[in-house]
Amino acid sequence: MSSKIDWSVALRPLLKEYKGKKHPLHAHSVYQSIVMVVLSAQSTDDVINKLAPELFAAYPTMESLAKASPEDLWPYVKGVRNFANKAKWLVGIARQFNADAPLTLESLTQFSGIGRKSANVILRQAGKPAEGIIVDLHVVRVVPRLGITKETDPVKIEERLMKILPREEWDAGMALSFLGREICRPKPECEKCLMNTVCAYYRKIGKSKAAPKSGASHK
């Protein structure tokens, strides 16, 4: 049934719902976005948002970060998983970064610590045209549930989304991520979801198991 769905049309309400919504990482420049996105891998946005002010007070620019050693960053990032490697990656990025070079998916993914997902997030936060589609852990959960694809590999999910959606709708990745953060969590709230009319998961079990019972608490 999902194969008959025109997802470029079906996802438009979702795109409209989250149009222009900022990424949960509170970055205020390309520099801050790069640093925070690298740190956020296998960590939570809240953790990175909390440590960012002190880190950026100490290293306010890419140039100041380039003069640091990885060990200099440790006191600021030690609460982050894999912090030693991330500190090394960030100093390496700062020393190689060319502010005059175009900011592109290709230029970003040449750096250690920045993959396609991270680069797509950085480009979005910088207001650059999308060159790919953000596929984070939330999108990996949501897309198979909807029935867009059965794939669970982020690269294959991105390829599928890029194939079925016109480029101007490639922000669907971030919209799907917000849906996964707010509604389509590991234990989804299907009755609240604006995508439940086209969702394969909801068709199969949503009406009987995912929907809360009458009078049930929503705590």
Protein Blocks (a to p, Z undefined) as FASTA:
>chain_A
ZZmpcfklmmmmmmmmmgoiacfblcfbfklmmmmmmmmgopafklmmmmmmmmmmmmmb
fklmmmpcfklmmmmmmmpghklmmmmmmmmmmmmpcfkbccdfklmmmpghiafklmmm
mmmmnopacfbdcddfklmmmmmmnopamcfbfklmmmmmmmmpcfklmmmmmmmmmmmm
mmmgmbdcfklpcklmmgmklmmmmmmmmpccehiafZZ
